[in-house]
Amino acid sequence: MRYFKELLSARELLANLTLREIKGKYKRTIFGQLWSLANPLAQMLIYTFIFSVLFVQTPPTGDPSGLKVYALSLLCGLLPWLFFANVLNAGSGSLVANAGLIQKVYFPRVALPLAQVGAVGFNWLFEMAVLAIVLSIAGAFVLPWLPMVLVTMLLLAIFAAGVSLMLSIANVYFRDTEHLLAIVMQLWMYLTPIIYPISLVQNGSAKIGGLLGTNITLLDIYGWNPMERFVEVFRALLYDNRFPNWSDLLICAIWAFGAFALGLWIFGRKERGLAEAL
C-alpha cells in the first residue's frame, strides 16, 4: 500500500519520466514513431520467409475468422512478446542508468522501471492499432474484441512491470543480470508458441508420453510458461476472433498480479540501499 500511495503522490513525476522516454527514443529521427514498427516487421519478414519458403509450414486457420495468413498469425504473438521483452530489457537497466539522479535526490525509485513500462506501452498501442487495421483489411472481425484485447494488454503490462521491478533490483547488485537476460529472453521466445503453433508441442508431447514414468507430460511443463497463455489469448481474440478460455484469462490475471505484488515486495525491501549500492 505504501508504494501505491507514493506513486499517487508522484504521478506527475511518473508521467514526466514516461514522456521523457517516449520523446527521447525517436528524437531527431525522420520517421519518428514509425520506427517502432521496424523491428516487428523485420522479424515477421524473416520468419515468414523461413517458414513459408524454406521450411514450408501450413499457416493456422483462424476459427471462426477463417484467416489463413502465417504473417498475421505470427504478428498476433510477436507484438505482445516484443512488448514484454522490451519492458524487461529497458526496466532491468533503468536504476543503473539513472544512478546519478538516485544519488542526488529522493523520489519514489519505483517510478523509474514503471516509466519504462509506460514508454514501451505507448509504442505497443501504436503497433497493435496498426495490426488491428491490417487484420480488418484481411477479413478479420476485430472491432468487437478490442475491449478484451485492451484488458489482456493491461494484464501483460502488469506482469511485465512486476518482472521488471525484480530485474531492476537484481541488476543493481549483480551487473551480470542484463547479460544473462539477453540469453534467457532468446530461449524464452523459442519456448513460446510465437513462430510455431501450439499443436506442434501437443503432438510432440503425445508421442513422448509421461516423463520419467510419471503422468506429467511435456505439454504440462510447457503450460507453466506464462507467455504461452498470453500469446494464446491474444491469438484467440485477434486472429481467431473468439472469446478465449476463461481459464486462460484467469491464469494470465494470476501471473500478472502475482508477479507485480512480488516485484513490489522485493523492490520495497531493497529500495533504501539503492544509492549506496549504485
CORNORQUI-V64106 format. One record per helix or strand of 3 or more residues. SS is the DSSP state (a for helix, b for strand). FROM is the first residue (numbers start at 1). LEN is the number of residues. If there is no record, write none. Layout:
{{SS;FROM;LEN} {SS;FROM;LEN}}
This chain:
{{a;2;8} {a;11;15} {a;32;23} {a;70;23} {a;94;4} {a;99;6} {a;110;29} {a;143;31} {a;177;14} {a;198;11} {a;211;3} {a;218;5} {a;226;15} {a;246;32}}
